Amino acid sequence: MCGIYFSNIPFEKDEVMAKLNSISFRGPDFTGYKKIHNLTFGHLRLSILDLDSRSNQPMEYEHLTIVFNGEIYNYLEIKKELIQLGYKFKTESDTEVLLIGYYHWDKAILDKINGMFAFSIYNSQTNRLFSARDRIGVKPFYYYWKDNQLEICSQIRPMLKGKEINEDAISMFLDCMFVPSPYTIAKDIFKLPPGNYMEVDFNSNQLTIHEYWNLKPAEIKSISYDQAKKELHDLLVDAVKIRLQSDVPIGSFLSGGIDSALVSSIAANVSSTQVNTFSIGSNDPKYDESKIAEQYAKVINSNHRTIICSPDDILHLVPKLTEVYDEPFADTSALPSLLLNKVTKQYVTVALSGDGGDESFIGYPYFDSLIRHKFIIDIPYPIRKALAHPSLLKLFGLNSYRVRNALNTNTRNDFIENIFSRKGFLLKEKKQDWMKHYQGYKTWSNSFLQKAADLNIKLWLENDSNVKVDRASMAYSVEVRSPFLDYRVVEYARTLPMHYKYEKGRQKKILRDILKEYIPEEMFDVPKKGFAVPIGKWIRHELKDEFMSALNDDFLNKVPNLNVKKFKTILEEHMSGKEMHTPNVWKLYVLSKWYKEFGFD
């Protein structure tokens, strides 16, 4: 887990070091710098495998040089194959395996590796650069390309100086609460999409991008439930096992939820030593899951630590958001994520997590909402439009956002997309061109729920969940590994009949039935609470002065395409307690802090 940097721009060494220092939390153990001709390689190392300096980067083999961020979980298997082919190794690192693997198989190495990764390999013989990002987009990859100038980095902060704001990206952010790939907040800076590789030929100054992996039309297995449960269980065991490889202390996040409980249970069962588990709790019983997590820990015999945190502990992390999330990002769960990694770092450097279970196994509340409101979408649109009149909605007690959304939506696909985007709610002019990159979900499945899950994986998982986890963990130099994000698990889940995953409102059915083999069902079959962050309340009280100062007219009038009048009405309704508009108020606050942090205010 590290930070990578590459450029053909003739920066001085001190300029490059300053760029690396601005994100030094990604790799505090070693800062690498190398110059080859007019090309600069930089690396920030968080040592996980082979702690010896021999595994520092940039690393060279023959005419190849690599900078690599992430982990190749099946590197030992690939290393064995390469040794049989006659290759010799100087380190015990996965970096060297990846580098020699590329030397032997070229881009075909991407079909062999299982991991989370973003890397660049330069070939001095051909004067070409090969870069790639993992299939699910766990690790970030930013690049700047203009006038034959290239700059690559794990985060956008080192590349932002002197750049212009991408005004369309502001509209995307106000729709989604993140900027979706391949776009970024700056002009001429892009994200390499997951499952893609990029080739740059410095002889002809040509940059090309190719896809090597994606979701595909789901072929549903004809398989019994018991057999599916066994196959999935075996796959999850392997996904956990290969993520337990580490030369530093390792643990597992354990909340009251199904996913982290299953990951932690498997880890405790297959590990040769007692597993460390961690949870954070609240003094408010309404939101506290720590007691459930402690019961799980007793059953699986983990070495468990509960950290009880007050709202003030999270409130104090608000200023850190812009420092770490250096592109506008408005998911409020980033705050407890920061806190969890902050306290976990005191004990371990690597932690397993349950991220990804909800996406593949139909776990989010909105899946229930889609099912409940699907019948509305099937009513002819002219009738729905008439029923959407506010007086009728009020008369029948149907004035909820989901009902209004269903009544005003043209198609089922639009209804699904509205889960992830407000489609111009705060904007003067709707701008949805960016959705063209995410239309595959319409053709990969005939199932309404699977379509929603596929869009979730391609849009929300990469741009929200993975960003949240990467930045929150890297802020405290922690590596988070998520077995549910193993591409084999994602692919397998999509081949299962939907009623194996979701049946009569029972979400994650198959995961629950696997978990029963480790933890009694009566312990985990309870409503999930989550460690809630009362942002809406804070905005009205503890943070009121801060918000009113940040969301001033000067700032609001600078925001491209913002319907200022509408937003000010929303802000007044929220502050007065008339309505709860937390997501939209928080988005503008986050944007205002980003403007100030990067000198655009």
C-alpha positions as CSV (number, residue, x, y, z in Angstrom):
1,M,0.0,0.0,0.0
2,C,1.8,3.1,-1.2
3,G,1.7,6.2,-3.4
4,I,3.1,6.3,-6.9
5,Y,4.4,9.1,-9.0
6,F,5.6,9.4,-12.6
7,S,6.2,12.3,-15.0
8,N,7.9,13.3,-18.2
9,I,7.7,17.0,-17.2
10,P,11.1,18.4,-16.3
11,F,10.5,19.2,-12.6
12,E,13.4,19.8,-10.3
13,K,14.0,17.1,-7.6
14,D,12.8,19.4,-4.9
15,E,9.6,20.1,-6.7
16,V,8.9,16.3,-7.0
17,M,9.8,15.7,-3.4
18,A,7.4,18.5,-2.3
19,K,4.6,16.8,-4.3
20,L,5.4,13.5,-2.6
21,N,5.6,15.1,0.8
22,S,2.0,16.5,0.3
23,I,0.7,12.9,0.4
24,S,3.4,11.4,2.6
25,F,0.8,9.6,4.8
26,R,0.4,7.1,1.9
27,G,3.9,5.7,2.5
28,P,5.8,7.0,5.6
29,D,8.4,4.2,5.5
30,F,10.4,5.2,2.5
31,T,10.4,7.9,-0.2
32,G,11.9,6.8,-3.5
33,Y,13.1,9.0,-6.3
34,K,14.7,8.1,-9.6
35,K,15.5,9.9,-12.8
36,I,15.9,8.0,-16.1
37,H,16.7,10.4,-19.0
38,N,13.9,13.0,-18.8
39,L,11.5,10.8,-16.8
40,T,10.9,11.0,-13.1
41,F,9.8,8.1,-10.9
42,G,8.6,8.7,-7.3
43,H,7.3,6.3,-4.7
44,L,6.0,6.4,-1.1
45,R,6.3,3.1,0.6
46,L,4.1,1.6,3.4
47,S,6.0,-1.6,4.1
48,I,3.8,-4.7,4.3
49,L,5.7,-7.5,2.6
50,D,9.4,-8.0,2.8
51,L,10.2,-5.0,5.1
52,D,13.9,-5.0,3.9
53,S,15.1,-2.0,1.9
54,R,15.8,-4.3,-1.0
55,S,12.0,-4.0,-1.8
56,N,12.0,-0.2,-1.9
57,Q,10.8,1.4,-5.1
58,P,11.2,2.5,-7.8
59,M,12.4,-1.1,-8.6
60,E,14.3,-2.2,-11.7
61,Y,14.6,-5.5,-13.6
62,E,16.6,-5.6,-16.8
63,H,15.3,-2.7,-18.9
64,L,12.1,-2.2,-16.8
65,T,11.3,0.2,-13.9
66,I,8.2,0.0,-11.8
67,V,6.3,2.1,-9.3
68,F,3.5,0.1,-7.8
69,N,0.7,0.7,-5.2
70,G,-1.3,-2.1,-3.7
71,E,-1.0,-5.8,-3.1
72,I,-0.9,-8.8,-5.5
73,Y,-2.6,-11.5,-3.3
74,N,-1.7,-14.5,-5.4
75,Y,1.9,-13.4,-5.9
76,L,3.4,-16.6,-4.3
77,E,1.5,-18.7,-6.9
78,I,2.8,-16.6,-9.8
79,K,6.3,-16.5,-8.3
80,K,6.4,-20.3,-8.2
81,E,5.4,-20.4,-11.9
82,L,8.1,-17.9,-12.8
83,I,10.8,-19.9,-10.9
84,Q,9.8,-23.0,-12.8
85,L,10.3,-20.9,-16.0
86,G,13.9,-20.2,-14.8
87,Y,13.6,-16.7,-13.2
88,K,15.4,-15.9,-10.0
89,F,14.3,-13.4,-7.3
90,K,16.3,-11.1,-5.1
91,T,13.4,-10.1,-2.8
92,E,10.3,-11.6,-1.1
93,S,8.0,-8.8,-2.4
94,D,5.0,-9.0,-4.6
95,T,6.5,-5.9,-6.5
96,E,9.3,-8.0,-7.9
97,V,6.9,-10.8,-8.9
98,L,4.7,-8.2,-10.8
99,L,7.7,-6.7,-12.5
100,I,9.2,-10.0,-13.7
101,G,5.7,-11.3,-14.5
102,Y,5.3,-8.3,-16.8
103,Y,8.7,-8.9,-18.3
104,H,7.7,-12.5,-19.2
105,W,4.0,-12.2,-20.1
106,D,3.7,-8.5,-21.0
107,K,0.1,-7.2,-20.6
108,A,-1.2,-10.7,-20.2
109,I,0.0,-10.5,-16.6
110,L,-3.2,-8.6,-15.9
111,D,-5.2,-11.8,-16.5
112,K,-3.1,-13.7,-14.0
113,I,-2.9,-11.3,-11.0
114,N,-5.5,-11.1,-8.3
115,G,-5.2,-7.9,-6.2
116,M,-5.8,-4.3,-5.6
117,F,-3.3,-2.3,-7.7
118,A,-2.3,0.8,-9.6
119,F,1.1,0.7,-11.3
120,S,3.3,2.0,-14.0
121,I,6.2,0.1,-15.7
122,Y,8.6,1.9,-18.0
123,N,10.5,0.0,-20.8
124,S,13.7,1.9,-21.6
125,Q,14.3,-0.2,-24.7
126,T,11.0,0.7,-26.3
127,N,10.6,4.1,-24.5
128,R,7.1,3.1,-23.6
129,L,5.1,3.2,-20.4
130,F,2.5,0.6,-19.4
131,S,0.1,1.4,-16.5
132,A,-2.9,-0.5,-15.1
133,R,-5.6,-0.3,-12.5
134,D,-7.3,-3.2,-10.7
135,R,-10.6,-4.6,-11.8
136,I,-12.8,-3.1,-9.1
137,G,-11.0,0.2,-8.7
138,V,-9.9,-0.3,-5.2
139,K,-6.6,1.6,-5.7
140,P,-6.6,5.1,-7.3
141,F,-4.9,6.2,-10.4
142,Y,-4.8,9.9,-11.6
143,Y,-3.1,11.2,-14.7
144,Y,-2.6,14.5,-16.4
145,W,-2.2,14.5,-20.2
146,K,-1.9,17.7,-22.2
147,D,0.5,18.8,-25.0
148,N,2.5,15.5,-24.7
149,Q,3.1,16.2,-21.0
150,L,2.3,13.3,-18.6
151,E,2.0,13.2,-14.9
152,I,0.7,10.2,-12.9
153,C,-0.1,10.0,-9.1
154,S,-2.1,8.1,-6.6
155,Q,-3.9,11.3,-5.5
156,I,-4.8,14.5,-7.3
157,R,-3.3,17.0,-4.8
158,P,0.3,16.9,-6.2
159,M,-1.0,17.7,-9.7
160,L,-3.5,20.5,-8.9
161,K,-1.2,23.5,-8.8
162,G,-1.8,25.8,-11.8
163,K,-4.8,23.7,-13.1
164,E,-8.3,25.0,-14.0
165,I,-11.4,23.8,-12.4
166,N,-13.5,21.4,-14.6
167,E,-16.9,23.2,-14.3
168,D,-18.8,20.2,-15.5
169,A,-17.2,18.2,-12.7
170,I,-18.8,20.6,-10.2
171,S,-22.2,19.7,-11.6
172,M,-21.3,16.0,-11.4
173,F,-20.3,16.4,-7.8
174,L,-23.5,18.3,-6.9
175,D,-25.5,15.4,-8.4
176,C,-23.5,12.5,-6.9
177,M,-21.5,13.8,-4.0
178,F,-18.3,12.6,-5.8
179,V,-16.8,13.2,-9.2
180,P,-17.2,10.0,-11.2
181,S,-14.4,8.6,-13.3
182,P,-12.9,9.1,-15.8
183,Y,-13.4,12.8,-14.8
184,T,-11.8,14.8,-12.0
185,I,-12.3,18.2,-10.5
186,A,-9.6,19.6,-12.8
187,K,-9.3,20.1,-16.5
188,D,-6.9,17.7,-18.3
189,I,-6.6,15.4,-15.2
190,F,-8.4,12.1,-15.4
191,K,-8.9,8.9,-13.5
192,L,-7.9,5.7,-15.3
193,P,-11.1,3.6,-15.1
194,P,-11.0,0.3,-13.2
195,G,-10.2,-2.8,-15.3
196,N,-8.3,-0.6,-17.8
197,Y,-4.7,-0.3,-18.8
198,M,-2.9,2.7,-20.4
199,E,0.0,2.7,-22.8
200,V,2.1,5.8,-23.6
201,D,4.5,5.7,-26.5
202,F,7.0,8.6,-25.9
203,N,8.4,8.2,-29.4
204,S,5.2,9.1,-31.1
205,N,3.6,10.9,-28.0
206,Q,0.5,8.7,-28.2
207,L,-1.6,7.7,-25.2
208,T,-4.1,4.9,-25.5
209,I,-6.4,3.3,-23.0
210,H,-7.8,-0.3,-23.3
211,E,-10.2,-2.3,-21.2
212,Y,-9.1,-5.7,-20.0
213,W,-11.9,-6.5,-17.5
214,N,-15.5,-5.5,-17.0
215,L,-18.8,-6.9,-15.8
216,K,-20.5,-8.9,-18.5
217,P,-24.0,-10.3,-19.2
218,A,-24.8,-12.6,-16.3
219,E,-25.1,-16.3,-17.0
220,I,-27.2,-17.6,-14.1
221,K,-26.0,-20.9,-12.8
222,S,-28.3,-23.9,-12.7
223,I,-27.2,-25.0,-9.2
224,S,-28.8,-26.0,-6.0
225,Y,-28.8,-23.6,-3.1
226,D,-26.6,-25.9,-0.9
227,Q,-24.1,-26.3,-3.7
228,A,-24.0,-22.5,-4.3
229,K,-23.5,-21.9,-0.6
230,K,-20.6,-24.4,-0.5
231,E,-18.9,-22.9,-3.6
232,L,-19.3,-19.3,-2.3
233,H,-18.1,-20.3,1.1
234,D,-14.9,-22.0,-0.3
235,L,-14.3,-18.9,-2.5
236,L,-14.6,-16.5,0.5
237,V,-12.3,-18.7,2.6
238,D,-9.6,-18.4,-0.2
239,A,-10.2,-14.7,-0.6
240,V,-9.6,-14.2,3.1
241,K,-6.6,-16.6,3.3
242,I,-4.7,-14.8,0.5
243,R,-5.4,-11.4,2.3
244,L,-3.8,-12.6,5.5
245,Q,-0.3,-12.6,4.0
246,S,1.7,-9.8,5.8
247,D,5.0,-9.1,7.5
248,V,3.4,-6.6,9.8
249,P,0.5,-6.9,12.4
250,I,-2.9,-7.6,10.8
251,G,-6.4,-7.4,12.2
252,S,-10.0,-7.2,11.1
253,F,-12.8,-4.6,11.4
254,L,-15.8,-6.1,13.2
255,S,-19.1,-4.2,13.4
256,G,-22.5,-5.6,14.1
257,G,-23.1,-6.2,10.4
258,I,-23.2,-9.5,8.4
259,D,-20.2,-8.8,6.1
260,S,-17.5,-7.9,8.7
261,A,-18.7,-10.7,10.9
262,L,-18.3,-13.2,8.1
263,V,-14.9,-11.9,7.1
264,S,-13.7,-11.9,10.7
265,S,-15.1,-15.3,11.4
266,I,-13.4,-16.9,8.4
267,A,-10.1,-15.1,9.3
268,A,-10.3,-16.4,12.9
269,N,-10.9,-19.9,11.6
270,V,-8.1,-20.1,9.1
271,S,-5.4,-18.0,10.8
272,S,-2.6,-19.8,12.6
273,T,-2.7,-17.1,15.3
274,Q,-5.4,-15.3,17.3
275,V,-7.0,-12.6,15.1
276,N,-7.2,-9.0,16.3
277,T,-10.6,-7.4,15.8
278,F,-11.7,-3.8,16.2
279,S,-14.9,-1.9,16.5
280,I,-15.9,1.6,17.4
281,G,-19.0,2.3,19.5
282,S,-21.1,5.1,20.6
283,N,-22.4,6.1,24.1
284,D,-25.8,6.4,22.5
285,P,-27.4,2.9,22.6
286,K,-29.6,3.9,19.5
287,Y,-26.5,3.8,17.3
288,D,-24.1,1.5,19.2
289,E,-23.2,-1.9,17.7
290,S,-20.2,-2.5,19.8
291,K,-22.0,-4.9,22.2
292,I,-23.1,-7.1,19.3
293,A,-19.5,-7.0,17.9
294,E,-18.2,-8.0,21.3
295,Q,-20.5,-11.0,21.3
296,Y,-19.3,-12.0,17.9
297,A,-15.7,-11.7,19.1
298,K,-16.3,-14.1,22.0
299,V,-17.8,-16.7,19.7
300,I,-15.0,-16.6,17.1
301,N,-12.3,-16.1,19.9
302,S,-10.7,-13.0,18.5
303,N,-8.6,-10.6,20.5
304,H,-11.1,-7.8,20.4
305,R,-10.8,-4.1,21.1
306,T,-13.8,-1.7,21.3
307,I,-13.2,2.0,21.1
308,I,-16.1,4.1,22.5
309,C,-16.1,7.4,20.8
310,S,-18.1,10.6,21.4
311,P,-19.5,12.9,18.7
312,D,-16.7,15.3,19.6
313,D,-14.2,12.7,18.5
314,I,-15.7,12.7,15.0
315,L,-16.5,16.4,15.0
316,H,-12.8,17.2,15.4
317,L,-12.0,15.2,12.2
318,V,-14.1,17.5,10.0
319,P,-11.1,19.8,9.1
320,K,-9.1,16.7,8.1
321,L,-11.5,15.8,5.3
322,T,-10.1,18.3,2.8
323,E,-6.6,17.4,3.7
324,V,-7.2,13.7,2.9
325,Y,-10.0,13.8,0.3
326,D,-8.3,16.2,-2.0
327,E,-11.1,16.1,-4.5
328,P,-14.6,17.2,-3.4
329,F,-16.2,14.2,-1.6
330,A,-19.3,14.4,0.4
331,D,-20.1,11.0,1.9
332,T,-20.5,11.8,5.6
333,S,-19.5,8.2,6.5
334,A,-15.9,9.3,5.7
335,L,-15.8,10.7,9.2
336,P,-16.3,7.5,11.2
337,S,-14.0,5.8,8.6
338,L,-11.3,8.2,9.5
339,L,-11.8,7.6,13.2
340,L,-11.8,3.8,12.9
341,N,-8.5,3.8,11.0
342,K,-7.0,6.4,13.4
343,V,-7.6,4.1,16.4
344,T,-6.8,0.9,14.6
345,K,-3.3,2.1,13.6
346,Q,-2.3,2.0,17.2
347,Y,-2.4,-1.8,17.0
348,V,-2.1,-3.0,13.4
349,T,-1.0,-1.8,9.9
350,V,-3.3,-4.1,7.9
351,A,-7.0,-4.7,8.5
352,L,-9.6,-6.8,6.7
353,S,-13.0,-5.3,6.1
354,G,-16.4,-6.3,4.9
355,D,-16.6,-3.7,2.2
356,G,-18.3,-4.9,-1.0
357,G,-20.8,-7.4,0.5
358,D,-23.8,-5.1,0.2
359,E,-23.0,-4.4,-3.5
360,S,-22.8,-8.0,-4.7
361,F,-25.4,-9.6,-2.3
362,I,-28.2,-7.0,-2.3
363,G,-27.7,-5.5,1.1
364,Y,-28.4,-1.8,0.9
365,P,-31.8,-0.4,2.1
366,Y,-32.4,1.1,-1.4
367,F,-32.8,-2.4,-2.8
368,D,-35.9,-2.8,-0.6
369,S,-37.1,0.6,-1.7
370,L,-36.7,-0.4,-5.4
371,I,-38.9,-3.5,-4.9
372,R,-41.5,-1.6,-2.9
373,H,-41.9,1.1,-5.5
374,K,-41.3,-0.9,-8.7
375,F,-45.1,-1.3,-9.2
376,I,-45.4,2.5,-9.5
377,I,-43.0,2.6,-12.4
378,D,-45.2,0.1,-14.3
379,I,-48.1,2.5,-14.2
380,P,-48.3,4.4,-17.6
381,Y,-46.3,7.6,-17.3
382,P,-49.2,10.1,-18.1
383,I,-51.2,8.6,-15.2
384,R,-48.2,8.7,-12.9
385,K,-47.5,12.3,-13.8
386,A,-51.0,13.3,-12.8
387,L,-50.8,11.3,-9.6
388,A,-47.6,13.3,-8.7
389,H,-49.5,16.4,-8.0
390,P,-48.5,17.6,-4.5
391,S,-52.2,17.9,-3.3
392,L,-52.9,14.3,-4.2
393,L,-49.6,13.0,-2.6
394,K,-50.5,14.9,0.6
395,L,-54.1,13.6,0.5
396,F,-53.0,9.9,0.3
397,G,-50.0,10.4,2.7
398,L,-47.5,9.5,-0.1
399,N,-45.3,12.6,0.0
400,S,-42.0,10.8,0.4
401,Y,-38.9,11.3,-1.8
402,R,-39.0,7.7,-3.1
403,V,-42.7,7.9,-4.1
404,R,-42.2,11.3,-5.8
405,N,-39.2,9.9,-7.6
406,A,-41.1,6.9,-8.9
407,L,-44.1,8.9,-10.0
408,N,-41.9,11.4,-11.9
409,T,-39.5,8.9,-13.5
410,N,-39.9,7.8,-17.1
411,T,-38.4,4.3,-16.9
412,R,-37.2,1.7,-14.5
413,N,-33.6,2.5,-15.5
414,D,-34.1,6.2,-14.6
415,F,-35.5,5.1,-11.3
416,I,-32.4,3.1,-10.6
417,E,-30.1,5.9,-11.7
418,N,-31.9,8.3,-9.3
419,I,-30.6,6.3,-6.4
420,F,-27.1,7.5,-7.2
421,S,-27.7,10.9,-8.7
422,R,-30.2,13.7,-8.0
423,K,-30.1,14.6,-11.7
424,G,-29.8,18.3,-11.6
425,F,-31.7,18.9,-8.3
426,L,-29.4,21.8,-7.3
427,L,-28.4,22.9,-10.8
428,K,-29.6,25.6,-13.2
429,E,-29.1,23.2,-16.1
430,K,-29.1,19.4,-15.9
431,K,-25.9,17.8,-17.2
432,Q,-25.9,14.0,-17.4
433,D,-23.4,13.4,-20.2
434,W,-21.1,11.6,-17.7
435,M,-23.7,8.8,-17.4
436,K,-22.7,7.6,-20.8
437,H,-19.7,5.8,-19.1
438,Y,-22.1,3.7,-17.0
439,Q,-24.7,2.5,-19.3
440,G,-23.5,-1.2,-19.4
441,Y,-25.8,-2.0,-16.4
442,K,-28.8,-1.8,-18.8
443,T,-27.6,-4.9,-20.8
444,W,-25.8,-7.1,-18.3
445,S,-28.9,-8.5,-16.7
446,N,-32.7,-8.8,-17.1
447,S,-33.2,-8.6,-13.4
448,F,-34.3,-5.2,-12.0
449,L,-32.3,-5.7,-8.8
450,Q,-29.2,-7.0,-10.6
451,K,-29.2,-4.0,-12.8
452,A,-29.2,-1.8,-9.7
453,A,-26.5,-3.9,-8.2
454,D,-24.4,-3.6,-11.4
455,L,-24.7,0.2,-11.5
456,N,-23.8,0.3,-7.9
457,I,-20.6,-1.7,-8.5
458,K,-19.5,0.3,-11.5
459,L,-20.5,3.8,-10.3
460,W,-20.9,4.0,-6.5
461,L,-18.4,1.3,-5.4
462,E,-15.5,2.8,-7.3
463,N,-16.2,6.5,-6.8
464,D,-17.6,6.5,-3.3
465,S,-16.9,3.4,-1.2
466,N,-13.4,2.7,-2.5
467,V,-12.4,6.3,-2.3
468,K,-13.7,6.6,1.2
469,V,-11.8,3.6,2.4
470,D,-8.6,4.3,0.5
471,R,-8.3,7.9,1.8
472,A,-9.5,7.2,5.3
473,S,-7.0,4.3,5.7
474,M,-4.1,6.0,4.0
475,A,-4.6,9.1,6.2
476,Y,-3.2,7.0,9.0
477,S,-1.0,4.7,7.0
478,V,-3.3,1.6,7.3
479,E,-3.8,-0.9,4.5
480,V,-7.4,-2.2,4.3
481,R,-8.1,-5.4,2.4
482,S,-11.6,-6.4,1.4
483,P,-12.3,-10.1,0.5
484,F,-15.7,-9.2,-0.9
485,L,-13.9,-7.1,-3.5
486,D,-12.0,-10.1,-4.8
487,Y,-13.1,-10.0,-8.5
488,R,-13.9,-13.8,-8.3
489,V,-16.4,-13.1,-5.6
490,V,-18.0,-10.3,-7.6
491,E,-18.2,-12.4,-10.7
492,Y,-19.6,-15.5,-8.8
493,A,-22.3,-13.5,-7.0
494,R,-23.7,-12.3,-10.4
495,T,-24.2,-15.9,-11.5
496,L,-26.4,-16.8,-8.6
497,P,-30.2,-16.8,-8.9
498,M,-31.5,-13.6,-7.4
499,H,-33.6,-15.4,-4.8
500,Y,-30.4,-17.0,-3.4
501,K,-29.3,-13.4,-2.5
502,Y,-32.6,-11.6,-1.9
503,E,-35.8,-13.5,-1.0
504,K,-39.0,-11.9,0.3
505,G,-37.1,-8.9,1.8
506,R,-34.4,-11.1,3.3
507,Q,-31.2,-9.4,2.1
508,K,-27.9,-11.2,1.7
509,K,-29.6,-14.5,2.3
510,I,-26.7,-16.7,1.2
511,L,-24.2,-14.8,3.3
512,R,-26.4,-15.1,6.4
513,D,-26.7,-18.8,5.9
514,I,-22.9,-19.1,5.6
515,L,-22.4,-17.0,8.7
516,K,-24.7,-19.4,10.7
517,E,-21.8,-21.9,10.4
518,Y,-19.7,-19.6,12.6
519,I,-22.1,-17.5,14.7
520,P,-25.6,-18.4,16.0
521,E,-28.3,-16.8,13.8
522,E,-30.1,-15.3,16.8
523,M,-27.1,-13.2,17.5
524,F,-26.8,-11.5,14.1
525,D,-30.4,-11.6,12.9
526,V,-31.1,-8.1,14.3
527,P,-31.6,-4.7,12.6
528,K,-28.4,-3.0,11.7
529,K,-27.7,0.2,13.5
530,G,-24.4,1.5,12.2
531,F,-22.2,4.1,13.8
532,A,-24.3,7.1,12.8
533,V,-22.9,10.6,12.4
534,P,-25.5,13.3,13.3
535,I,-24.3,15.8,10.7
536,G,-27.7,17.3,10.2
537,K,-27.9,18.2,13.9
538,W,-24.4,19.5,14.0
539,I,-25.1,21.8,11.1
540,R,-27.9,23.4,13.0
541,H,-25.9,23.6,16.3
542,E,-22.2,23.0,16.8
543,L,-21.3,23.8,13.2
544,K,-23.9,26.4,12.5
545,D,-21.5,29.4,12.5
546,E,-18.9,27.6,10.5
547,F,-21.5,26.6,7.9
548,M,-23.1,30.0,7.6
549,S,-19.7,31.6,7.2
550,A,-18.5,29.0,4.6
551,L,-21.8,29.1,2.6
552,N,-21.8,32.9,2.0
553,D,-23.0,34.7,-1.1
554,D,-19.5,35.2,-2.5
555,F,-18.8,31.5,-2.5
556,L,-22.3,30.4,-3.7
557,N,-22.2,32.8,-6.7
558,K,-18.8,31.3,-7.8
559,V,-20.2,27.8,-8.0
560,P,-20.8,27.0,-11.7
561,N,-24.3,26.0,-12.6
562,L,-25.6,26.2,-9.0
563,N,-29.2,27.3,-8.6
564,V,-28.3,29.7,-5.8
565,K,-31.8,30.8,-5.0
566,K,-33.0,27.2,-4.6
567,F,-30.0,26.3,-2.4
568,K,-30.5,29.2,-0.1
569,T,-34.1,28.1,0.4
570,I,-32.9,24.6,1.2
571,L,-30.3,26.0,3.6
572,E,-32.9,28.2,5.4
573,E,-35.3,25.2,5.7
574,H,-32.5,23.1,7.2
575,M,-31.2,25.6,9.7
576,S,-34.8,26.5,10.9
577,G,-35.6,22.8,11.4
578,K,-38.4,22.9,8.9
579,E,-36.8,20.2,6.6
580,M,-33.8,17.9,6.8
581,H,-31.5,18.7,3.8
582,T,-28.3,17.3,5.2
583,P,-26.8,15.8,1.9
584,N,-27.2,18.9,-0.1
585,V,-26.0,21.3,2.6
586,W,-23.0,19.1,3.3
587,K,-22.1,18.9,-0.4
588,L,-21.9,22.7,-0.7
589,Y,-19.9,22.9,2.6
590,V,-17.4,20.3,1.4
591,L,-17.1,22.2,-1.9
592,S,-16.5,25.5,-0.2
593,K,-13.7,24.0,1.9
594,W,-12.1,22.5,-1.2
595,Y,-12.2,25.9,-2.9
596,K,-10.4,27.4,0.0
597,E,-7.9,24.6,0.5
598,F,-6.7,24.8,-3.2
599,G,-6.9,28.6,-3.7
600,F,-10.0,28.8,-5.8
601,D,-12.0,31.0,-3.3
